[in-house]
């Protein structure tokens, strides 16, 4: 009787142990599957890259696809991150999963340099007409490797505004281009107006009684200087012959009138 009782107890214990073992195994598999799923979700959360001076991205956006994360419990430790200084920083996120377990996720936050702000001396250029552009004169800090200015589009022989481009190479291999302008001033002197010559009035040659219009110089004979005949010119350019003829006709008319008057009186 006792043997049967002991055997029954042992059998019961074996059944209980077997059932308990099965539950433990099942729970372990479920836990393993859960951990695998949440690990996959966290692996999809990548590192962070922000430009110098920018704010960190919203945490809700980073964990938007994490279904096993309790978003209300999510906290970020960003006390070591300085977005005003380029470099790499660690951001530690702490949260509870949907089963109430506390978990952590660490990501790298890279702050990239705003290369333009690390170069000093870049500015617009103003030159006079025909003047050469000033040489490149810039300085930069440890985040910049080199600076090159492209001003090939500028024509200092043609007034106007032209683009100039500064190419900044960062020490991390990043290249940034910044555009400024070069202005060529029109400093050329005003053109001098060419005076228009006033034409001289046309003058007819004077005519003397001998029909000679200008002073004539007698031909030279030997070394004896011949006198020059001067012809007096008058301001009247009217021909002399018509005037003389008119005067003669008038005088004849007057004489005829006197003659007829005297003849009438004697009659």
Rosetta blueprint (number, residue, H / E / L):
1 X L
2 X H
3 X H
4 X H
5 X H
6 X H
7 X H
8 X H
9 X H
10 X H
11 X H
12 X H
13 X H
14 X H
15 X H
16 X H
17 X H
18 X H
19 X H
20 X H
21 X H
22 X H
23 X H
24 X H
25 X H
26 X H
27 X H
28 X H
29 X H
30 X H
31 X H
32 X H
33 X H
34 X H
35 X H
36 X H
37 X H
38 X H
39 X H
40 X H
41 X H
42 X H
43 X H
44 X L
45 X L
46 X L
47 X L
48 X E
49 X E
50 X E
51 X E
52 X L
53 X L
54 X L
55 X L
56 X L
57 X L
58 X L
59 X H
60 X H
61 X H
62 X H
63 X L
64 X L
65 X L
66 X L
67 X L
68 X L
69 X E
70 X E
71 X E
72 X E
73 X E
74 X E
75 X E
76 X E
77 X E
78 X L
79 X L
80 X L
81 X L
82 X L
83 X L
84 X L
85 X L
86 X L
87 X E
88 X E
89 X E
90 X E
91 X E
92 X E
93 X E
94 X E
95 X E
96 X E
97 X E
98 X L
99 X L
100 X L
101 X L
102 X E
103 X E
104 X E
105 X E
106 X E
107 X E
108 X E
109 X E
110 X E
111 X E
112 X E
113 X L
114 X L
115 X H
116 X H
117 X H
118 X H
119 X E
120 X E
121 X L
122 X L
123 X L
124 X L
125 X E
126 X E
127 X E
128 X E
129 X L
130 X L
131 X L
132 X L
133 X L
134 X L
135 X L
136 X L
137 X L
138 X L
139 X E
140 X E
141 X L
142 X L
143 X L
144 X E
145 X E
146 X E
147 X E
148 X E
149 X E
150 X E
151 X L
152 X L
153 X L
154 X L
155 X L
156 X L
157 X L
158 X L
159 X L
160 X E
161 X E
162 X E
163 X E
164 X E
165 X E
166 X E
167 X E
168 X E
169 X E
170 X E
171 X L
172 X L
173 X L
174 X L
175 X E
176 X E
177 X E
178 X E
179 X E
180 X E
181 X E
182 X E
183 X E
184 X E
185 X E
186 X L
187 X L
188 X L
189 X L
190 X L
191 X L
192 X L
193 X L
194 X L
195 X L
196 X L
197 X L
198 X L
199 X L
200 X L
201 X L
202 X L
203 X L
204 X L
205 X L
206 X L
207 X L
208 X L
209 X L
210 X L
211 X L
212 X L
213 X L
214 X L
215 X L
216 X E
217 X E
218 X L
219 X L
220 X L
221 X E
222 X L
223 X L
224 X E
225 X L
226 X L
227 X L
228 X E
229 X E
230 X L
231 X L
232 X L
233 X L
234 X L
235 X L
236 X L
237 X L
238 X L
239 X L
240 X H
241 X H
242 X H
243 X H
244 X H
245 X H
246 X H
247 X H
248 X H
249 X H
250 X H
251 X H
252 X H
253 X H
254 X H
255 X H
256 X H
257 X H
258 X H
259 X H
260 X H
261 X H
262 X H
263 X H
264 X H
265 X H
266 X H
267 X L
